[in-house]
Amino acid sequence: MTRVDPAAQSAFSSSAADTYSLARPALLFGDDSAALSSTSALLDAASVRLADQTSIADAANRLDQQIAVGLVWLECGATIPSDGLLDRLARLAETGEAAVVACASPSLIDLLYARLDQGGPQILIDPDDNQRAAALAVALARADRSSR
């Protein structure tokens, strides 16, 4: 019979396996490193499992690879996302498959509202950290409601 060292078992029981979240993960897309860093830190502080962070140009491909997602966060800055990506995010939000948050500069307000406003994504224009935190709280509530 093999004996398990209690110290080794204790180390295993406090491993990431015990803290792994079964909630659907988040995807973070953007090209502004400061905004991505701020949002990534916010997601981490809220214990949101971030599956990946990638550029807006690679966002559609990354969505294709993801089996399930609970939150998609788009940090546009001044980068104009493709119509296809915006339509896809609108569908994810409309069907309840994922909560969607899109942050952008004022120059993109008309585009984002035209493409995303029907399905319930949150649109933030030049948000500060408090506005991002409030949007995350709403997004997590939506994601939790849609997973029931």
Secondary structure, 3 states (H helix, E strand, C coil): CCCCCHHHHHHHHCCHHHHCCCCCCEEEEECCHHHHHHHHHHHHHCCCCEEEEECCCCHHHHHHHCCCCCEEEEEEECCCCCHHHHHHHHHHHHHCCCEEEEEECHHHHHHHHHHHCCCCCEEEECCCHHHHHHHHHHHHHHHHHHCC
